[in-house]
Amino acid sequence: MTSTVPAPVAPTADGSALQAVLLDMDGTLVDTEGFWWDAEVAVFGELGHRLDESWRDIVVGGPMSRSAGFLIESTGADITLAELTVLLNERFEARIADRVPLMPGAERLLSELARHNVPTALVSASHRRVIDRVLRSLGPERFHLTVAGDEVPRTKPHPDPYLLAARTLGAHPPRCAVVEDTATGVAAAEAAGCRVVAVPSVGMIPAAPGRTVVGSLEDVDLSFLRALITPMN
């Protein structure tokens, strides 16, 4: 998979103000946030360090560089960020094997977006090698575009990944609905100017102007997403 498409995708043909749907991956579409923590615990255990459970909410859901850097600093482990990144990616890939569990409602939502040909992007802080593995479960044909954390100069919580996705799809950020599960991802989407649906998986995310919080993807469908965007946005 690549992070670009040959030409902008046309906005939805039904006249809706919604131009694109941009979705996070880990914890939003696939139930893998716990897998990342398991990988971190295992790798640091082999390095002779025990991770404090209270660190889980700090490292899960953030970009690899931030999470790995925090753990190195907190444990004093004798390993470089680059070395640790390789080990964590390898351990995570081994953990997910060939299939990963989808979050409740993810299969139905992705099928509906594809059926209506809504321009859809997967926007993740995970690295390309991990995204391509997870796409075997999600179905790569369901996305017009995928953006990986190691393909942008600044990943979440910076707006860069969402701005890139919107621009490549030929959509205006205020006309994009973003579905995220962590405060880091929500911050990135809101900084890009997108409308956000938060489905919290780690920690609380309060409702706010331009942000809707739901309990599950079971509460989200195309009509729900279209209702978030008005012609005046």
LOPA-519540 format. One record per residue (C-alpha): residue number from 0; residue in three letters; y negated, x negated, z. Coordinates in steps of 0.2 Angstrom, whole numbers, always signed. Example, Ala and Ser with C-alpha at 12.3 -4.5 7.8 and 13.67 -1.06 7.14 Angstrom:
2
<0 'Ala' <+22 -62 +39>>
<1 'Ser' <+5 -68 +36>>
END
This chain:
233
<0 'Met' <+0 +0 +0>>
<1 'Thr' <-18 -5 -3>>
<2 'Ser' <-34 -1 +6>>
<3 'Thr' <-43 +5 -10>>
<4 'Val' <-40 +18 -24>>
<5 'Pro' <-45 +16 -43>>
<6 'Ala' <-58 +30 -42>>
<7 'Pro' <-66 +42 -30>>
<8 'Val' <-56 +58 -27>>
<9 'Ala' <-65 +74 -31>>
<10 'Pro' <-70 +85 -16>>
<11 'Thr' <-60 +100 -13>>
<12 'Ala' <-60 +112 -27>>
<13 'Asp' <-62 +128 -17>>
<14 'Gly' <-80 +125 -14>>
<15 'Ser' <-78 +120 +4>>
<16 'Ala' <-90 +109 +12>>
<17 'Leu' <-76 +99 +19>>
<18 'Gln' <-74 +84 +7>>
<19 'Ala' <-60 +73 +16>>
<20 'Val' <-49 +72 +31>>
<21 'Leu' <-47 +55 +39>>
<22 'Leu' <-33 +53 +51>>
<23 'Asp' <-29 +40 +64>>
<24 'Met' <-10 +34 +65>>
<25 'Asp' <-4 +29 +82>>
<26 'Gly' <-4 +42 +95>>
<27 'Thr' <-12 +55 +82>>
<28 'Leu' <+1 +57 +69>>
<29 'Val' <+16 +47 +76>>
<30 'Asp' <+21 +45 +94>>
<31 'Thr' <+20 +26 +95>>
<32 'Glu' <+7 +22 +109>>
<33 'Gly' <+21 +20 +122>>
<34 'Phe' <+30 +8 +109>>
<35 'Trp' <+15 -3 +109>>
<36 'Trp' <+15 -4 +128>>
<37 'Asp' <+34 -8 +128>>
<38 'Ala' <+31 -22 +116>>
<39 'Glu' <+17 -29 +126>>
<40 'Val' <+27 -28 +142>>
<41 'Ala' <+42 -36 +134>>
<42 'Val' <+33 -51 +126>>
<43 'Phe' <+23 -55 +141>>
<44 'Gly' <+39 -54 +152>>
<45 'Glu' <+47 -67 +140>>
<46 'Leu' <+31 -78 +143>>
<47 'Gly' <+34 -76 +162>>
<48 'His' <+20 -63 +166>>
<49 'Arg' <+21 -45 +172>>
<50 'Leu' <+9 -33 +166>>
<51 'Asp' <+0 -21 +178>>
<52 'Glu' <+3 -3 +174>>
<53 'Ser' <-16 +0 +176>>
<54 'Trp' <-19 -10 +161>>
<55 'Arg' <-10 +2 +150>>
<56 'Asp' <-25 +13 +147>>
<57 'Ile' <-36 -2 +143>>
<58 'Val' <-25 -9 +130>>
<59 'Val' <-16 +6 +122>>
<60 'Gly' <-26 +14 +108>>
<61 'Gly' <-38 -1 +105>>
<62 'Pro' <-38 -14 +91>>
<63 'Met' <-25 -28 +92>>
<64 'Ser' <-38 -42 +95>>
<65 'Arg' <-46 -33 +110>>
<66 'Ser' <-29 -28 +118>>
<67 'Ala' <-21 -45 +115>>
<68 'Gly' <-36 -54 +121>>
<69 'Phe' <-38 -44 +137>>
<70 'Leu' <-19 -47 +141>>
<71 'Ile' <-21 -66 +138>>
<72 'Glu' <-36 -67 +149>>
<73 'Ser' <-29 -56 +163>>
<74 'Thr' <-12 -65 +164>>
<75 'Gly' <-18 -83 +160>>
<76 'Ala' <-3 -84 +147>>
<77 'Asp' <-2 -100 +138>>
<78 'Ile' <-3 -93 +120>>
<79 'Thr' <-16 -91 +107>>
<80 'Leu' <-22 -74 +100>>
<81 'Ala' <-15 -77 +83>>
<82 'Glu' <+2 -82 +91>>
<83 'Leu' <+2 -67 +102>>
<84 'Thr' <-3 -55 +87>>
<85 'Val' <+12 -61 +77>>
<86 'Leu' <+24 -58 +92>>
<87 'Leu' <+18 -41 +96>>
<88 'Asn' <+19 -35 +78>>
<89 'Glu' <+36 -41 +77>>
<90 'Arg' <+42 -33 +93>>
<91 'Phe' <+34 -17 +88>>
<92 'Glu' <+42 -17 +71>>
<93 'Ala' <+59 -20 +79>>
<94 'Arg' <+55 -6 +91>>
<95 'Ile' <+52 +7 +78>>
<96 'Ala' <+66 +2 +66>>
<97 'Asp' <+66 +13 +51>>
<98 'Arg' <+59 +29 +58>>
<99 'Val' <+46 +34 +71>>
<100 'Pro' <+44 +51 +79>>
<101 'Leu' <+30 +62 +73>>
<102 'Met' <+18 +70 +85>>
<103 'Pro' <+20 +89 +86>>
<104 'Gly' <+11 +98 +72>>
<105 'Ala' <+9 +82 +61>>
<106 'Glu' <+22 +86 +48>>
<107 'Arg' <+14 +104 +45>>
<108 'Leu' <-4 +97 +44>>
<109 'Leu' <+0 +83 +32>>
<110 'Ser' <+10 +95 +21>>
<111 'Glu' <-4 +108 +21>>
<112 'Leu' <-17 +95 +16>>
<113 'Ala' <-6 +88 +2>>
<114 'Arg' <-2 +106 -4>>
<115 'His' <-21 +109 -6>>
<116 'Asn' <-24 +92 -13>>
<117 'Val' <-37 +88 +1>>
<118 'Pro' <-43 +70 +0>>
<119 'Thr' <-34 +62 +14>>
<120 'Ala' <-35 +45 +22>>
<121 'Leu' <-25 +36 +35>>
<122 'Val' <-37 +25 +45>>
<123 'Ser' <-29 +14 +58>>
<124 'Ala' <-33 -1 +69>>
<125 'Ser' <-14 -7 +66>>
<126 'His' <-11 -21 +54>>
<127 'Arg' <-5 -18 +36>>
<128 'Arg' <+12 -23 +40>>
<129 'Val' <+14 -10 +53>>
<130 'Ile' <+6 +4 +43>>
<131 'Asp' <+17 +1 +28>>
<132 'Arg' <+32 +2 +40>>
<133 'Val' <+26 +18 +48>>
<134 'Leu' <+22 +26 +31>>
<135 'Arg' <+41 +27 +28>>
<136 'Ser' <+41 +41 +41>>
<137 'Leu' <+24 +49 +36>>
<138 'Gly' <+26 +49 +18>>
<139 'Pro' <+14 +37 +8>>
<140 'Glu' <+12 +50 -6>>
<141 'Arg' <+2 +61 +7>>
<142 'Phe' <-12 +49 +8>>
<143 'His' <-25 +45 -6>>
<144 'Leu' <-30 +30 +4>>
<145 'Thr' <-24 +19 +19>>
<146 'Val' <-35 +7 +29>>
<147 'Ala' <-28 -6 +40>>
<148 'Gly' <-37 -15 +55>>
<149 'Asp' <-34 -32 +47>>
<150 'Glu' <-42 -26 +31>>
<151 'Val' <-60 -23 +37>>
<152 'Pro' <-72 -36 +45>>
<153 'Arg' <-74 -25 +60>>
<154 'Thr' <-61 -12 +66>>
<155 'Lys' <-63 +2 +78>>
<156 'Pro' <-73 +5 +89>>
<157 'His' <-85 +0 +75>>
<158 'Pro' <-88 +13 +61>>
<159 'Asp' <-83 +1 +47>>
<160 'Pro' <-65 +8 +44>>
<161 'Tyr' <-71 +26 +42>>
<162 'Leu' <-86 +22 +32>>
<163 'Leu' <-75 +12 +20>>
<164 'Ala' <-63 +27 +19>>
<165 'Ala' <-77 +40 +16>>
<166 'Arg' <-85 +29 +3>>
<167 'Thr' <-69 +25 -7>>
<168 'Leu' <-64 +44 -7>>
<169 'Gly' <-82 +48 -14>>
<170 'Ala' <-86 +58 +2>>
<171 'His' <-101 +59 +13>>
<172 'Pro' <-96 +55 +31>>
<173 'Pro' <-104 +71 +38>>
<174 'Arg' <-93 +81 +27>>
<175 'Cys' <-77 +71 +33>>
<176 'Ala' <-66 +78 +47>>
<177 'Val' <-58 +64 +58>>
<178 'Val' <-43 +67 +69>>
<179 'Glu' <-42 +54 +83>>
<180 'Asp' <-33 +52 +100>>
<181 'Thr' <-42 +39 +109>>
<182 'Ala' <-60 +35 +115>>
<183 'Thr' <-60 +20 +104>>
<184 'Gly' <-56 +29 +88>>
<185 'Val' <-68 +43 +92>>
<186 'Ala' <-82 +31 +95>>
<187 'Ala' <-79 +23 +78>>
<188 'Ala' <-78 +40 +69>>
<189 'Glu' <-94 +46 +77>>
<190 'Ala' <-103 +30 +74>>
<191 'Ala' <-99 +33 +55>>
<192 'Gly' <-107 +50 +56>>
<193 'Cys' <-90 +60 +54>>
<194 'Arg' <-86 +76 +63>>
<195 'Val' <-72 +73 +75>>
<196 'Val' <-57 +82 +82>>
<197 'Ala' <-50 +73 +97>>
<198 'Val' <-32 +75 +102>>
<199 'Pro' <-31 +64 +118>>
<200 'Ser' <-15 +54 +120>>
<201 'Val' <-22 +41 +133>>
<202 'Gly' <-35 +46 +145>>
<203 'Met' <-48 +60 +144>>
<204 'Ile' <-59 +63 +130>>
<205 'Pro' <-73 +76 +134>>
<206 'Ala' <-80 +88 +122>>
<207 'Ala' <-97 +83 +115>>
<208 'Pro' <-109 +88 +101>>
<209 'Gly' <-100 +86 +84>>
<210 'Arg' <-84 +83 +93>>
<211 'Thr' <-70 +96 +96>>
<212 'Val' <-56 +92 +109>>
<213 'Val' <-39 +101 +107>>
<214 'Gly' <-22 +99 +116>>
<215 'Ser' <-11 +96 +101>>
<216 'Leu' <-11 +95 +82>>
<217 'Glu' <-2 +112 +83>>
<218 'Asp' <-20 +118 +86>>
<219 'Val' <-26 +110 +70>>
<220 'Asp' <-24 +117 +52>>
<221 'Leu' <-35 +116 +36>>
<222 'Ser' <-44 +132 +40>>
<223 'Phe' <-49 +124 +57>>
<224 'Leu' <-55 +108 +49>>
<225 'Arg' <-65 +117 +36>>
<226 'Ala' <-74 +127 +50>>
<227 'Leu' <-80 +111 +57>>
<228 'Ile' <-90 +107 +42>>
<229 'Thr' <-105 +118 +36>>
<230 'Pro' <-115 +116 +20>>
<231 'Met' <-130 +111 +30>>
<232 'Asn' <-120 +95 +37>>
END
